[in-house]
């Protein structure tokens, strides 16, 4: 009975871990995309300001 309870708890925990991993990877993707866009915008504005 006790071993079964531990096994069930482990399954729930692995499900939570996979949910957390997918959430975390999505956050990293969004962060990379936004930082990449910010770099492109910053370079464009820097080029425009340097041409003047």
Biopython code that builds the backbone (N, CA, C, O; Angstrom):
import numpy as np
from Bio.PDB.StructureBuilder import StructureBuilder

atoms = [
    (1, "UNK", "N", (0.838, -1.201, 0.000)),
    (1, "UNK", "CA", (0.000, 0.000, 0.000)),
    (1, "UNK", "C", (0.880, 1.262, 0.000)),
    (1, "UNK", "O", (0.662, 2.197, -0.770)),
    (2, "UNK", "N", (1.868, 1.250, 0.881)),
    (2, "UNK", "CA", (2.735, 2.427, 0.975)),
    (2, "UNK", "C", (3.558, 2.609, -0.305)),
    (2, "UNK", "O", (3.740, 3.727, -0.785)),
    (3, "UNK", "N", (4.051, 1.489, -0.847)),
    (3, "UNK", "CA", (4.843, 1.561, -2.085)),
    (3, "UNK", "C", (3.981, 2.083, -3.237)),
    (3, "UNK", "O", (4.453, 2.872, -4.056)),
    (4, "UNK", "N", (2.731, 1.649, -3.301)),
    (4, "UNK", "CA", (1.826, 2.100, -4.351)),
    (4, "UNK", "C", (1.619, 3.615, -4.245)),
    (4, "UNK", "O", (1.613, 4.321, -5.254)),
    (5, "UNK", "N", (1.452, 4.101, -3.023)),
    (5, "UNK", "CA", (1.253, 5.534, -2.801)),
    (5, "UNK", "C", (2.467, 6.323, -3.293)),
    (5, "UNK", "O", (2.317, 7.369, -3.925)),
    (6, "UNK", "N", (3.663, 5.823, -3.004)),
    (6, "UNK", "CA", (4.882, 6.513, -3.446)),
    (6, "UNK", "C", (4.954, 6.534, -4.975)),
    (6, "UNK", "O", (5.321, 7.546, -5.571)),
    (7, "UNK", "N", (4.597, 5.402, -5.607)),
    (7, "UNK", "CA", (4.619, 5.344, -7.062)),
    (7, "UNK", "C", (3.647, 6.342, -7.672)),
    (7, "UNK", "O", (3.979, 7.006, -8.654)),
    (8, "UNK", "N", (2.458, 6.456, -7.106)),
    (8, "UNK", "CA", (1.467, 7.409, -7.611)),
    (8, "UNK", "C", (1.981, 8.836, -7.434)),
    (8, "UNK", "O", (1.852, 9.669, -8.331)),
    (9, "UNK", "N", (2.558, 9.104, -6.279)),
    (9, "UNK", "CA", (3.099, 10.438, -6.017)),
    (9, "UNK", "C", (4.198, 10.776, -7.029)),
    (9, "UNK", "O", (4.288, 11.907, -7.506)),
    (10, "UNK", "N", (5.025, 9.792, -7.346)),
    (10, "UNK", "CA", (6.116, 10.012, -8.304)),
    (10, "UNK", "C", (5.550, 10.322, -9.690)),
    (10, "UNK", "O", (6.081, 11.176, -10.400)),
    (11, "UNK", "N", (4.475, 9.632, -10.075)),
    (11, "UNK", "CA", (3.860, 9.900, -11.388)),
    (11, "UNK", "C", (3.336, 11.328, -11.449)),
    (11, "UNK", "O", (3.549, 12.034, -12.435)),
    (12, "UNK", "N", (2.647, 11.751, -10.387)),
    (12, "UNK", "CA", (2.124, 13.118, -10.359)),
    (12, "UNK", "C", (3.272, 14.119, -10.442)),
    (12, "UNK", "O", (3.180, 15.134, -11.132)),
    (13, "UNK", "N", (4.352, 13.817, -9.726)),
    (13, "UNK", "CA", (5.481, 14.744, -9.715)),
    (13, "UNK", "C", (6.131, 14.835, -11.096)),
    (13, "UNK", "O", (6.528, 15.919, -11.521)),
    (14, "UNK", "N", (6.242, 13.707, -11.797)),
    (14, "UNK", "CA", (6.845, 13.736, -13.133)),
    (14, "UNK", "C", (5.954, 14.529, -14.093)),
    (14, "UNK", "O", (6.460, 15.227, -14.972)),
    (15, "UNK", "N", (4.630, 14.426, -13.929)),
    (15, "UNK", "CA", (3.707, 15.201, -14.761)),
    (15, "UNK", "C", (3.900, 16.691, -14.491)),
    (15, "UNK", "O", (3.931, 17.496, -15.421)),
    (16, "UNK", "N", (4.030, 17.054, -13.211)),
    (16, "UNK", "CA", (4.268, 18.451, -12.856)),
    (16, "UNK", "C", (5.599, 18.921, -13.424)),
    (16, "UNK", "O", (5.705, 20.041, -13.923)),
    (17, "UNK", "N", (6.616, 18.064, -13.346)),
    (17, "UNK", "CA", (7.931, 18.431, -13.873)),
    (17, "UNK", "C", (7.865, 18.695, -15.374)),
    (17, "UNK", "O", (8.451, 19.666, -15.853)),
    (18, "UNK", "N", (7.160, 17.847, -16.122)),
    (18, "UNK", "CA", (7.073, 18.036, -17.573)),
    (18, "UNK", "C", (6.300, 19.317, -17.891)),
    (18, "UNK", "O", (6.657, 20.037, -18.824)),
    (19, "UNK", "N", (5.242, 19.608, -17.122)),
    (19, "UNK", "CA", (4.498, 20.856, -17.316)),
    (19, "UNK", "C", (5.408, 22.043, -17.065)),
    (19, "UNK", "O", (5.416, 23.000, -17.840)),
    (20, "UNK", "N", (6.177, 21.984, -15.980)),
    (20, "UNK", "CA", (7.082, 23.077, -15.630)),
    (20, "UNK", "C", (8.155, 23.246, -16.698)),
    (20, "UNK", "O", (8.512, 24.371, -17.047)),
    (21, "UNK", "N", (8.674, 22.128, -17.222)),
    (21, "UNK", "CA", (9.716, 22.201, -18.253)),
    (21, "UNK", "C", (9.183, 22.844, -19.524)),
    (21, "UNK", "O", (9.860, 23.679, -20.123)),
    (22, "UNK", "N", (7.977, 22.469, -19.945)),
    (22, "UNK", "CA", (7.410, 23.054, -21.161)),
    (22, "UNK", "C", (7.138, 24.542, -20.950)),
    (22, "UNK", "O", (7.384, 25.349, -21.847)),
    (23, "UNK", "N", (6.627, 24.914, -19.759)),
    (23, "UNK", "CA", (6.384, 26.320, -19.430)),
    (23, "UNK", "C", (7.695, 27.096, -19.455)),
    (23, "UNK", "O", (7.763, 28.198, -19.998)),
    (24, "UNK", "N", (8.743, 26.509, -18.860)),
    (24, "UNK", "CA", (10.044, 27.169, -18.782)),
    (24, "UNK", "C", (10.660, 27.331, -20.167)),
    (24, "UNK", "O", (11.228, 28.379, -20.475)),
    (25, "UNK", "N", (10.551, 26.298, -21.006)),
    (25, "UNK", "CA", (11.128, 26.380, -22.357)),
    (25, "UNK", "C", (10.378, 27.426, -23.186)),
    (25, "UNK", "O", (10.988, 28.121, -23.999)),
    (26, "UNK", "N", (9.061, 27.543, -22.988)),
    (26, "UNK", "CA", (8.299, 28.580, -23.695)),
    (26, "UNK", "C", (8.772, 29.959, -23.268)),
    (26, "UNK", "O", (8.929, 30.851, -24.102)),
    (27, "UNK", "N", (9.006, 30.139, -21.947)),
    (27, "UNK", "CA", (9.494, 31.425, -21.445)),
    (27, "UNK", "C", (10.849, 31.748, -22.066)),
    (27, "UNK", "O", (11.103, 32.891, -22.446)),
    (28, "UNK", "N", (11.719, 30.744, -22.169)),
    (28, "UNK", "CA", (13.050, 30.969, -22.748)),
    (28, "UNK", "C", (12.922, 31.353, -24.222)),
    (28, "UNK", "O", (13.626, 32.247, -24.693)),
    (29, "UNK", "N", (12.032, 30.688, -24.948)),
    (29, "UNK", "CA", (11.832, 31.010, -26.370)),
    (29, "UNK", "C", (11.366, 32.453, -26.518)),
    (29, "UNK", "O", (11.901, 33.205, -27.332)),
    (30, "UNK", "N", (10.369, 32.835, -25.726)),
    (30, "UNK", "CA", (9.841, 34.203, -25.802)),
    (30, "UNK", "C", (10.938, 35.205, -25.466)),
    (30, "UNK", "O", (11.071, 36.233, -26.131)),
    (31, "UNK", "N", (11.727, 34.903, -24.429)),
    (31, "UNK", "CA", (12.810, 35.803, -24.025)),
    (31, "UNK", "C", (13.839, 35.954, -25.148)),
    (31, "UNK", "O", (14.292, 37.063, -25.433)),
    (32, "UNK", "N", (14.204, 34.843, -25.780)),
    (32, "UNK", "CA", (15.190, 34.901, -26.867)),
    (32, "UNK", "C", (14.644, 35.699, -28.046)),
    (32, "UNK", "O", (15.359, 36.510, -28.633)),
    (33, "UNK", "N", (13.381, 35.471, -28.392)),
    (33, "UNK", "CA", (12.779, 36.181, -29.529)),
    (33, "UNK", "C", (12.723, 37.682, -29.245)),
    (33, "UNK", "O", (13.073, 38.490, -30.105)),
    (34, "UNK", "N", (12.285, 38.054, -28.045)),
    (34, "UNK", "CA", (12.168, 39.478, -27.718)),
    (34, "UNK", "C", (13.539, 40.133, -27.641)),
    (34, "UNK", "O", (13.708, 41.259, -28.110)),
    (35, "UNK", "N", (14.520, 39.452, -27.060)),
    (35, "UNK", "CA", (15.861, 40.036, -26.964)),
    (35, "UNK", "C", (16.471, 40.171, -28.360)),
    (35, "UNK", "O", (17.180, 41.139, -28.636)),
    (36, "UNK", "N", (16.196, 39.201, -29.241)),
    (36, "UNK", "CA", (16.703, 39.273, -30.611)),
    (36, "UNK", "C", (16.083, 40.466, -31.336)),
    (36, "UNK", "O", (16.779, 41.192, -32.046)),
    (37, "UNK", "N", (14.781, 40.667, -31.158)),
    (37, "UNK", "CA", (14.103, 41.806, -31.779)),
    (37, "UNK", "C", (14.665, 43.107, -31.236)),
    (37, "UNK", "O", (14.893, 44.057, -31.984)),
    (38, "UNK", "N", (14.888, 43.143, -29.925)),
    (38, "UNK", "CA", (15.426, 44.351, -29.301)),
    (38, "UNK", "C", (16.803, 44.679, -29.875)),
    (38, "UNK", "O", (17.110, 45.844, -30.129)),
    (39, "UNK", "N", (17.633, 43.654, -30.080)),
    (39, "UNK", "CA", (18.974, 43.868, -30.657)),
    (39, "UNK", "C", (18.857, 44.428, -32.070)),
    (39, "UNK", "O", (19.588, 45.350, -32.434)),
    (40, "UNK", "N", (17.947, 43.881, -32.865)),
    (40, "UNK", "CA", (17.778, 44.352, -34.246)),
    (40, "UNK", "C", (17.318, 45.804, -34.250)),
    (40, "UNK", "O", (17.847, 46.621, -35.004)),
    (41, "UNK", "N", (16.340, 46.128, -33.417)),
    (41, "UNK", "CA", (15.827, 47.503, -33.347)),
    (41, "UNK", "C", (16.927, 48.450, -32.874)),
    (41, "UNK", "O", (17.082, 49.549, -33.407)),
    (42, "UNK", "N", (17.688, 48.016, -31.871)),
    (42, "UNK", "CA", (18.763, 48.857, -31.333)),
    (42, "UNK", "C", (19.816, 49.119, -32.406)),
    (42, "UNK", "O", (20.305, 50.242, -32.526)),
    (43, "UNK", "N", (20.172, 48.092, -33.191)),
    (43, "UNK", "CA", (21.170, 48.264, -34.257)),
    (43, "UNK", "C", (20.649, 49.215, -35.328)),
    (43, "UNK", "O", (21.385, 50.072, -35.816)),
    (44, "UNK", "N", (19.365, 49.060, -35.695)),
    (44, "UNK", "CA", (18.791, 49.935, -36.718)),
    (44, "UNK", "C", (18.803, 51.382, -36.246)),
    (44, "UNK", "O", (19.192, 52.275, -36.998)),
    (45, "UNK", "N", (18.383, 51.622, -35.018)),
    (45, "UNK", "CA", (18.361, 52.991, -34.495)),
    (45, "UNK", "C", (19.782, 53.533, -34.378)),
    (45, "UNK", "O", (20.010, 54.723, -34.600)),
    (46, "UNK", "N", (20.735, 52.677, -34.034)),
    (46, "UNK", "CA", (22.133, 53.109, -33.927)),
    (46, "UNK", "C", (22.676, 53.496, -35.306)),
    (46, "UNK", "O", (23.391, 54.491, -35.427)),
    (47, "UNK", "N", (22.347, 52.726, -36.340)),
    (47, "UNK", "CA", (22.788, 53.046, -37.701)),
    (47, "UNK", "C", (22.194, 54.376, -38.147)),
    (47, "UNK", "O", (22.890, 55.210, -38.726)),
    (48, "UNK", "N", (20.899, 54.573, -37.874)),
    (48, "UNK", "CA", (20.222, 55.806, -38.276)),
    (48, "UNK", "C", (20.867, 56.998, -37.571)),
    (48, "UNK", "O", (21.125, 58.025, -38.199)),
    (49, "UNK", "N", (21.125, 56.867, -36.281)),
    (49, "UNK", "CA", (21.703, 57.981, -35.527)),
    (49, "UNK", "C", (23.155, 58.224, -35.948)),
    (49, "UNK", "O", (23.613, 59.366, -35.912)),
    (50, "UNK", "N", (23.883, 57.191, -36.340)),
    (50, "UNK", "CA", (25.286, 57.365, -36.748)),
    (50, "UNK", "C", (25.367, 57.996, -38.143)),
    (50, "UNK", "O", (26.342, 58.681, -38.448)),
    (51, "UNK", "N", (24.357, 57.773, -38.992)),
    (51, "UNK", "CA", (24.365, 58.374, -40.326)),
    (51, "UNK", "C", (24.153, 59.878, -40.242)),
    (51, "UNK", "O", (24.641, 60.608, -41.105)),
    (52, "UNK", "N", (23.446, 60.361, -39.238)),
    (52, "UNK", "CA", (23.204, 61.803, -39.102)),
    (52, "UNK", "C", (24.405, 62.511, -38.550)),
    (52, "UNK", "O", (24.376, 63.729, -38.371)),
]
sb = StructureBuilder()
sb.init_structure("model")
sb.init_model(0)
sb.init_chain("A")
sb.init_seg("    ")
for serial, (resi, resn, name, xyz) in enumerate(atoms, 1):
    if name == "N":
        sb.init_residue(resn, " ", resi, " ")
    sb.init_atom(name, np.array(xyz, "f"), 0.0, 1.0, " ", f" {name:<3s}", serial, name[0])
structure = sb.get_structure()
